[in-house]
Amino acid sequence: MALQAPFFGKREPETFGLRQNLTNTPPPLARTPPMNTNPVESPAVTAAPAAAAEAPVKTTGSTLTVGPNIKLKGVEITDCDTLVVEGTVEATMDSRLMQITSAGAFKGSADIDIAEIHGAFDGELTVRDKLVIYATGKVTGKVRYGKLVIEEGGQLSGEIAFGTNKSASTKAPLQAIV
């Protein structure tokens, strides 16, 4: 029992103080660079922070990626901002953005703000804002959309309706291969 004291005892206060000092130090890029009198090197010093500031920051929220050769079946996906389908998904979902890669397939029903289809979608799809079907994409089933973009070679078939409101939509059976 004498061995338990070092493992389960209280930590000494100096340990916490030392960690706080390490974590409160500013990152190296936040420090001001030393004065440089060489005019050739000055643009290089200022260009590095500017390039870091221009890099796109991905702030899409919660993302679910179903990787290649993965099969996700019989689920309801909620509270997901972005769904990236590289494998196969059979589900019901409500999300902001859905991206189906050329090797990906989705079967089921989905309520989405923006859908980008490179692969296959089969089922009931409601796109509140914009549906984009790329050249390798194929969408079949009951589809409602706000805006529609079909790249040459993209396929759309089934019951197609403009508008996401069921009562105000204009329904027309459509078989389109562009």
CYANA upper distance limits for C-alpha pairs under 8 A (distance plus 0.5 A):
  1 MET  CA      5 ALA  CA      8.29
  3 LEU  CA      7 PHE  CA      7.76
  4 GLN  CA      8 PHE  CA      6.31
  4 GLN  CA      9 GLY  CA      8.20
  5 ALA  CA      9 GLY  CA      5.65
 11 ARG  CA     15 THR  CA      7.48
 12 GLU  CA     16 PHE  CA      8.01
 13 PRO  CA     17 GLY  CA      7.01
 14 GLU  CA     18 LEU  CA      6.57
 15 THR  CA     19 ARG  CA      6.85
 16 PHE  CA     20 GLN  CA      6.68
 17 GLY  CA     21 ASN  CA      6.83
 18 LEU  CA     22 LEU  CA      6.90
 19 ARG  CA     23 THR  CA      6.65
 20 GLN  CA     24 ASN  CA      6.38
 21 ASN  CA     25 THR  CA      6.91
 26 PRO  CA     30 ALA  CA      6.57
 26 PRO  CA     31 ARG  CA      7.38
 27 PRO  CA     31 ARG  CA      7.50
 29 LEU  CA     49 PRO  CA      7.71
 33 PRO  CA     45 VAL  CA      8.21
 36 ASN  CA     41 GLU  CA      8.05
 36 ASN  CA     42 SER  CA      7.11
 37 THR  CA     42 SER  CA      8.38
 38 ASN  CA     42 SER  CA      7.12
 39 PRO  CA     43 PRO  CA      8.07
 40 VAL  CA     44 ALA  CA      8.37
 41 GLU  CA     45 VAL  CA      7.05
 42 SER  CA     46 THR  CA      7.01
 43 PRO  CA     47 ALA  CA      6.30
 44 ALA  CA     48 ALA  CA      6.98
 45 VAL  CA     49 PRO  CA      8.19
 46 THR  CA     50 ALA  CA      7.14
 47 ALA  CA     51 ALA  CA      6.58
 48 ALA  CA     52 ALA  CA      6.82
 49 PRO  CA     53 ALA  CA      6.69
 50 ALA  CA     54 GLU  CA      6.82
 51 ALA  CA     55 ALA  CA      6.90
 60 THR  CA     81 ASP  CA      7.21
 60 THR  CA     82 THR  CA      7.54
 61 GLY  CA     80 CYS  CA      8.50
 61 GLY  CA     81 ASP  CA      6.40
 61 GLY  CA     82 THR  CA      8.08
 62 SER  CA     79 ASP  CA      8.16
 62 SER  CA     80 CYS  CA      5.93
 62 SER  CA     81 ASP  CA      5.66
 62 SER  CA     82 THR  CA      6.94
 63 THR  CA     80 CYS  CA      6.56
 63 THR  CA     81 ASP  CA      6.40
 63 THR  CA     82 THR  CA      5.14
 63 THR  CA     83 LEU  CA      6.38
 63 THR  CA     84 VAL  CA      8.07
 64 LEU  CA     80 CYS  CA      7.27
 64 LEU  CA     82 THR  CA      6.77
 64 LEU  CA     83 LEU  CA      5.43
 64 LEU  CA     84 VAL  CA      6.74
 65 THR  CA     83 LEU  CA      6.43
 65 THR  CA     84 VAL  CA      5.14
 65 THR  CA     85 VAL  CA      6.57
 65 THR  CA     86 GLU  CA      7.92
 66 VAL  CA     70 ILE  CA      6.76
 66 VAL  CA     71 LYS  CA      8.26
 66 VAL  CA     72 LEU  CA      8.04
 66 VAL  CA     83 LEU  CA      8.35
 66 VAL  CA     84 VAL  CA      6.73
 66 VAL  CA     85 VAL  CA      5.55
 66 VAL  CA     86 GLU  CA      6.17
 66 VAL  CA     87 GLY  CA      6.28
 66 VAL  CA     88 THR  CA      8.02
 66 VAL  CA     89 VAL  CA      8.21
 67 GLY  CA     85 VAL  CA      7.24
 67 GLY  CA     86 GLU  CA      5.40
 67 GLY  CA     87 GLY  CA      5.88
 68 PRO  CA     86 GLU  CA      5.28
 68 PRO  CA     87 GLY  CA      4.84
 68 PRO  CA     88 THR  CA      8.50
 68 PRO  CA    103 ALA  CA      7.97
 68 PRO  CA    104 GLY  CA      7.99
 69 ASN  CA     86 GLU  CA      8.19
 69 ASN  CA     87 GLY  CA      5.62
 69 ASN  CA     88 THR  CA      7.91
 70 ILE  CA     86 GLU  CA      8.36
 70 ILE  CA     87 GLY  CA      5.45
 70 ILE  CA     88 THR  CA      6.74
 71 LYS  CA     87 GLY  CA      6.56
 71 LYS  CA     88 THR  CA      5.20
 71 LYS  CA     89 VAL  CA      6.35
 71 LYS  CA     90 GLU  CA      8.49
 72 LEU  CA     88 THR  CA      6.71
 72 LEU  CA     89 VAL  CA      5.21
 72 LEU  CA     90 GLU  CA      6.65
 72 LEU  CA     91 ALA  CA      8.16
 73 LYS  CA     89 VAL  CA      6.32
 73 LYS  CA     90 GLU  CA      5.07
 73 LYS  CA     91 ALA  CA      6.70
 74 GLY  CA     90 GLU  CA      6.28
 74 GLY  CA     91 ALA  CA      5.90
 75 VAL  CA     90 GLU  CA      7.66
 75 VAL  CA     91 ALA  CA      5.43
 75 VAL  CA     92 THR  CA      7.02
 76 GLU  CA     91 ALA  CA      6.12
 76 GLU  CA     92 THR  CA      5.26
 76 GLU  CA     93 MET  CA      6.13
 77 ILE  CA     91 ALA  CA      7.54
 77 ILE  CA     92 THR  CA      6.70
 77 ILE  CA     93 MET  CA      5.11
 77 ILE  CA     94 ASP  CA      7.25
 78 THR  CA     93 MET  CA      6.51
 78 THR  CA     94 ASP  CA      6.36
 78 THR  CA     95 SER  CA      7.46
 79 ASP  CA     94 ASP  CA      8.07
 79 ASP  CA     95 SER  CA      7.44
 80 CYS  CA     94 ASP  CA      8.08
 80 CYS  CA     95 SER  CA      6.08
 80 CYS  CA     96 ARG  CA      7.97
 81 ASP  CA     95 SER  CA      5.84
 81 ASP  CA     96 ARG  CA      5.48
 81 ASP  CA     97 LEU  CA      6.73
 82 THR  CA     95 SER  CA      7.03
 82 THR  CA     96 ARG  CA      6.56
 82 THR  CA     97 LEU  CA      5.20
 82 THR  CA     98 MET  CA      6.26
 82 THR  CA     99 GLN  CA      8.21
 83 LEU  CA     95 SER  CA      7.97
 83 LEU  CA     97 LEU  CA      6.83
 83 LEU  CA     98 MET  CA      5.28
 83 LEU  CA     99 GLN  CA      6.69
 84 VAL  CA     98 MET  CA      6.53
 84 VAL  CA     99 GLN  CA      5.31
 84 VAL  CA    100 ILE  CA      6.44
 84 VAL  CA    101 THR  CA      7.99
 85 VAL  CA     89 VAL  CA      7.69
 85 VAL  CA     98 MET  CA      8.27
 85 VAL  CA     99 GLN  CA      6.69
 85 VAL  CA    100 ILE  CA      5.20
 85 VAL  CA    101 THR  CA      6.62
 85 VAL  CA    104 GLY  CA      5.77
 85 VAL  CA    105 ALA  CA      7.34
 85 VAL  CA    106 PHE  CA      7.89
 86 GLU  CA    100 ILE  CA      6.92
 86 GLU  CA    101 THR  CA      5.90
 86 GLU  CA    102 SER  CA      8.07
 86 GLU  CA    103 ALA  CA      6.30
 86 GLU  CA    104 GLY  CA      4.73
 86 GLU  CA    105 ALA  CA      7.89
 87 GLY  CA    103 ALA  CA      7.11
 87 GLY  CA    104 GLY  CA      5.16
 87 GLY  CA    105 ALA  CA      6.85
 88 THR  CA    104 GLY  CA      6.29
 88 THR  CA    105 ALA  CA      5.33
 88 THR  CA    106 PHE  CA      6.43
 88 THR  CA    107 LYS  CA      8.50
 89 VAL  CA    105 ALA  CA      6.81
 89 VAL  CA    106 PHE  CA      5.29
 89 VAL  CA    107 LYS  CA      6.69
 90 GLU  CA    106 PHE  CA      6.41
 90 GLU  CA    107 LYS  CA      5.19
 90 GLU  CA    108 GLY  CA      6.05
 91 ALA  CA    106 PHE  CA      8.15
 91 ALA  CA    107 LYS  CA      7.07
 91 ALA  CA    108 GLY  CA      5.67
 91 ALA  CA    109 SER  CA      7.22
 92 THR  CA    108 GLY  CA      6.20
 92 THR  CA    109 SER  CA      5.37
 92 THR  CA    110 ALA  CA      6.22
 93 MET  CA    109 SER  CA      7.01
 93 MET  CA    110 ALA  CA      5.30
 93 MET  CA    111 ASP  CA      6.85
 94 ASP  CA    110 ALA  CA      6.25
 94 ASP  CA    111 ASP  CA      5.18
 94 ASP  CA    112 ILE  CA      6.39
 95 SER  CA    110 ALA  CA      8.29
 95 SER  CA    111 ASP  CA      6.93
 95 SER  CA    112 ILE  CA      5.57
 95 SER  CA    113 ASP  CA      7.38
 96 ARG  CA    112 ILE  CA      5.83
 96 ARG  CA    113 ASP  CA      5.25
 96 ARG  CA    114 ILE  CA      6.79
 97 LEU  CA    112 ILE  CA      6.59
 97 LEU  CA    113 ASP  CA      6.44
 97 LEU  CA    114 ILE  CA      5.38
 97 LEU  CA    115 ALA  CA      6.31
 97 LEU  CA    116 GLU  CA      8.41
 98 MET  CA    112 ILE  CA      7.34
 98 MET  CA    114 ILE  CA      6.98
 98 MET  CA    115 ALA  CA      5.31
 98 MET  CA    116 GLU  CA      6.71
 98 MET  CA    117 ILE  CA      8.49
 99 GLN  CA    115 ALA  CA      6.55
 99 GLN  CA    116 GLU  CA      5.31
 99 GLN  CA    117 ILE  CA      6.51
 99 GLN  CA    118 HIS  CA      8.18
100 ILE  CA    104 GLY  CA      5.88
100 ILE  CA    105 ALA  CA      7.16
100 ILE  CA    106 PHE  CA      8.03
100 ILE  CA    116 GLU  CA      6.84
100 ILE  CA    117 ILE  CA      5.45
100 ILE  CA    118 HIS  CA      6.07
100 ILE  CA    119 GLY  CA      6.00
100 ILE  CA    120 ALA  CA      7.79
101 THR  CA    105 ALA  CA      8.41
101 THR  CA    117 ILE  CA      7.24
101 THR  CA    118 HIS  CA      5.38
101 THR  CA    119 GLY  CA      5.72
102 SER  CA    117 ILE  CA      8.31
102 SER  CA    118 HIS  CA      5.03
102 SER  CA    119 GLY  CA      4.48
102 SER  CA    120 ALA  CA      8.13
102 SER  CA    136 THR  CA      6.78
102 SER  CA    137 GLY  CA      7.46
103 ALA  CA    118 HIS  CA      8.43
103 ALA  CA    119 GLY  CA      6.26
104 GLY  CA    118 HIS  CA      8.28
104 GLY  CA    119 GLY  CA      5.66
104 GLY  CA    120 ALA  CA      7.03
105 ALA  CA    119 GLY  CA      6.32
105 ALA  CA    120 ALA  CA      5.13
105 ALA  CA    121 PHE  CA      6.32
106 PHE  CA    120 ALA  CA      6.80
106 PHE  CA    121 PHE  CA      5.33
106 PHE  CA    122 ASP  CA      6.85
107 LYS  CA    121 PHE  CA      6.39
107 LYS  CA    122 ASP  CA      5.29
107 LYS  CA    123 GLY  CA      6.13
108 GLY  CA    122 ASP  CA      7.05
108 GLY  CA    123 GLY  CA      5.31
108 GLY  CA    124 GLU  CA      6.85
109 SER  CA    123 GLY  CA      6.08
109 SER  CA    124 GLU  CA      4.99
109 SER  CA    125 LEU  CA      6.20
110 ALA  CA    124 GLU  CA      6.91
110 ALA  CA    125 LEU  CA      5.54
110 ALA  CA    126 THR  CA      6.68
111 ASP  CA    125 LEU  CA      6.71
111 ASP  CA    126 THR  CA      5.27
111 ASP  CA    127 VAL  CA      6.52
111 ASP  CA    128 ARG  CA      7.93
112 ILE  CA    125 LEU  CA      8.22
112 ILE  CA    126 THR  CA      6.65
112 ILE  CA    127 VAL  CA      5.32
112 ILE  CA    128 ARG  CA      6.63
112 ILE  CA    129 ASP  CA      8.42
113 ASP  CA    127 VAL  CA      5.86
113 ASP  CA    128 ARG  CA      5.20
113 ASP  CA    129 ASP  CA      5.54
113 ASP  CA    130 LYS  CA      7.27
114 ILE  CA    127 VAL  CA      6.65
114 ILE  CA    128 ARG  CA      7.53
114 ILE  CA    129 ASP  CA      6.17
114 ILE  CA    130 LYS  CA      5.43
114 ILE  CA    131 LEU  CA      6.45
114 ILE  CA    132 VAL  CA      8.46
115 ALA  CA    127 VAL  CA      7.18
115 ALA  CA    130 LYS  CA      6.99
115 ALA  CA    131 LEU  CA      5.43
115 ALA  CA    132 VAL  CA      6.61
116 GLU  CA    131 LEU  CA      6.78
116 GLU  CA    132 VAL  CA      5.37
116 GLU  CA    133 ILE  CA      6.64
116 GLU  CA    134 TYR  CA      8.03
117 ILE  CA    121 PHE  CA      8.01
117 ILE  CA    131 LEU  CA      8.39
117 ILE  CA    132 VAL  CA      6.66
117 ILE  CA    133 ILE  CA      5.35
117 ILE  CA    134 TYR  CA      6.56
117 ILE  CA    137 GLY  CA      5.82
117 ILE  CA    138 LYS  CA      7.87
117 ILE  CA    139 VAL  CA      8.31
118 HIS  CA    133 ILE  CA      6.92
118 HIS  CA    134 TYR  CA      5.71
118 HIS  CA    135 ALA  CA      7.55
118 HIS  CA    136 THR  CA      5.75
118 HIS  CA    137 GLY  CA      4.68
118 HIS  CA    138 LYS  CA      8.01
119 GLY  CA    136 THR  CA      6.61
119 GLY  CA    137 GLY  CA      5.06
119 GLY  CA    138 LYS  CA      6.74
120 ALA  CA    137 GLY  CA      6.28
120 ALA  CA    138 LYS  CA      5.30
120 ALA  CA    139 VAL  CA      6.39
121 PHE  CA    138 LYS  CA      6.81
121 PHE  CA    139 VAL  CA      5.25
121 PHE  CA    140 THR  CA      6.76
122 ASP  CA    139 VAL  CA      6.52
122 ASP  CA    140 THR  CA      5.39
122 ASP  CA    141 GLY  CA      6.13
123 GLY  CA    140 THR  CA      7.00
123 GLY  CA    141 GLY  CA      5.21
123 GLY  CA    142 LYS  CA      6.77
124 GLU  CA    141 GLY  CA      6.24
124 GLU  CA    142 LYS  CA      5.18
124 GLU  CA    143 VAL  CA      6.41
125 LEU  CA    141 GLY  CA      8.09
125 LEU  CA    142 LYS  CA      6.73
125 LEU  CA    143 VAL  CA      5.30
125 LEU  CA    144 ARG  CA      6.79
126 THR  CA    143 VAL  CA      6.40
126 THR  CA    144 ARG  CA      5.23
126 THR  CA    145 TYR  CA      6.41
126 THR  CA    164 THR  CA      6.89
127 VAL  CA    131 LEU  CA      6.65
127 VAL  CA    143 VAL  CA      8.39
127 VAL  CA    144 ARG  CA      6.61
127 VAL  CA    145 TYR  CA      5.13
127 VAL  CA    146 GLY  CA      6.87
127 VAL  CA    164 THR  CA      7.43
128 ARG  CA    144 ARG  CA      8.46
128 ARG  CA    145 TYR  CA      6.40
128 ARG  CA    146 GLY  CA      5.89
128 ARG  CA    163 GLY  CA      8.10
128 ARG  CA    164 THR  CA      6.27
129 ASP  CA    145 TYR  CA      7.27
129 ASP  CA    146 GLY  CA      5.31
129 ASP  CA    147 LYS  CA      6.50
130 LYS  CA    145 TYR  CA      7.17
130 LYS  CA    146 GLY  CA      6.24
130 LYS  CA    147 LYS  CA      5.05
130 LYS  CA    148 LEU  CA      6.39
130 LYS  CA    149 VAL  CA      8.16
131 LEU  CA    145 TYR  CA      6.96
131 LEU  CA    146 GLY  CA      8.03
131 LEU  CA    147 LYS  CA      6.60
131 LEU  CA    148 LEU  CA      5.45
131 LEU  CA    149 VAL  CA      6.69
132 VAL  CA    148 LEU  CA      6.60
132 VAL  CA    149 VAL  CA      5.22
132 VAL  CA    150 ILE  CA      6.42
132 VAL  CA    151 GLU  CA      8.29
133 ILE  CA    137 GLY  CA      5.89
133 ILE  CA    138 LYS  CA      7.67
133 ILE  CA    139 VAL  CA      8.20
133 ILE  CA    149 VAL  CA      6.73
133 ILE  CA    150 ILE  CA      5.26
133 ILE  CA    151 GLU  CA      6.62
133 ILE  CA    154 GLY  CA      6.23
133 ILE  CA    155 GLN  CA      7.92
134 TYR  CA    150 ILE  CA      6.60
134 TYR  CA    151 GLU  CA      5.35
134 TYR  CA    152 GLU  CA      7.92
134 TYR  CA    153 GLY  CA      7.89
134 TYR  CA    154 GLY  CA      5.84
135 ALA  CA    150 ILE  CA      8.15
135 ALA  CA    151 GLU  CA      5.71
135 ALA  CA    152 GLU  CA      6.00
135 ALA  CA    153 GLY  CA      4.82
135 ALA  CA    154 GLY  CA      4.75
135 ALA  CA    155 GLN  CA      8.35
136 THR  CA    153 GLY  CA      7.15
136 THR  CA    154 GLY  CA      6.33
137 GLY  CA    153 GLY  CA      8.41
137 GLY  CA    154 GLY  CA      5.62
137 GLY  CA    155 GLN  CA      6.76
138 LYS  CA    154 GLY  CA      6.55
138 LYS  CA    155 GLN  CA      5.09
138 LYS  CA    156 LEU  CA      6.48
139 VAL  CA    155 GLN  CA      6.63
139 VAL  CA    156 LEU  CA      5.35
139 VAL  CA    157 SER  CA      6.89
140 THR  CA    156 LEU  CA      6.44
140 THR  CA    157 SER  CA      5.36
140 THR  CA    158 GLY  CA      5.92
141 GLY  CA    157 SER  CA      7.13
141 GLY  CA    158 GLY  CA      5.16
141 GLY  CA    159 GLU  CA      6.70
142 LYS  CA    158 GLY  CA      6.27
142 LYS  CA    159 GLU  CA      5.17
142 LYS  CA    160 ILE  CA      6.54
143 VAL  CA    158 GLY  CA      7.80
143 VAL  CA    159 GLU  CA      6.61
143 VAL  CA    160 ILE  CA      5.35
143 VAL  CA    161 ALA  CA      6.68
144 ARG  CA    160 ILE  CA      6.48
144 ARG  CA    161 ALA  CA      5.20
144 ARG  CA    162 PHE  CA      6.15
144 ARG  CA    163 GLY  CA      6.51
144 ARG  CA    164 THR  CA      6.09
145 TYR  CA    161 ALA  CA      7.17
145 TYR  CA    162 PHE  CA      5.83
145 TYR  CA    163 GLY  CA      5.82
145 TYR  CA    164 THR  CA      6.31
146 GLY  CA    162 PHE  CA      6.68
146 GLY  CA    163 GLY  CA      5.53
146 GLY  CA    164 THR  CA      6.88
147 LYS  CA    162 PHE  CA      8.37
150 ILE  CA    154 GLY  CA      6.31
150 ILE  CA    155 GLN  CA      8.23
150 ILE  CA    178 VAL  CA      7.81
151 GLU  CA    178 VAL  CA      7.76
152 GLU  CA    178 VAL  CA      5.66
153 GLY  CA    177 ILE  CA      7.25
153 GLY  CA    178 VAL  CA      5.51
154 GLY  CA    177 ILE  CA      6.92
154 GLY  CA    178 VAL  CA      6.20
155 GLN  CA    176 ALA  CA      6.59
155 GLN  CA    177 ILE  CA      5.19
155 GLN  CA    178 VAL  CA      6.80
156 LEU  CA    174 LEU  CA      8.40
156 LEU  CA    175 GLN  CA      6.98
156 LEU  CA    176 ALA  CA      5.76
156 LEU  CA    177 ILE  CA      6.87
157 SER  CA    174 LEU  CA      6.32
157 SER  CA    175 GLN  CA      4.95
157 SER  CA    176 ALA  CA      6.30
157 SER  CA    177 ILE  CA      8.41
158 GLY  CA    173 PRO  CA      6.78
158 GLY  CA    174 LEU  CA      6.39
158 GLY  CA    175 GLN  CA      6.88
159 GLU  CA    171 LYS  CA      7.66
159 GLU  CA    172 ALA  CA      7.00
159 GLU  CA    173 PRO  CA      5.33
159 GLU  CA    174 LEU  CA      6.74
160 ILE  CA    171 LYS  CA      6.67
160 ILE  CA    172 ALA  CA      6.47
160 ILE  CA    173 PRO  CA      6.55
160 ILE  CA    174 LEU  CA      6.67
161 ALA  CA    169 SER  CA      6.38
161 ALA  CA    170 THR  CA      5.99
161 ALA  CA    171 LYS  CA      5.08
161 ALA  CA    172 ALA  CA      6.92
162 PHE  CA    169 SER  CA      5.96
162 PHE  CA    170 THR  CA      6.22
162 PHE  CA    171 LYS  CA      7.60
163 GLY  CA    168 ALA  CA      7.48
163 GLY  CA    169 SER  CA      5.56
163 GLY  CA    170 THR  CA      7.96
164 THR  CA    169 SER  CA      7.35
165 ASN  CA    169 SER  CA      6.50
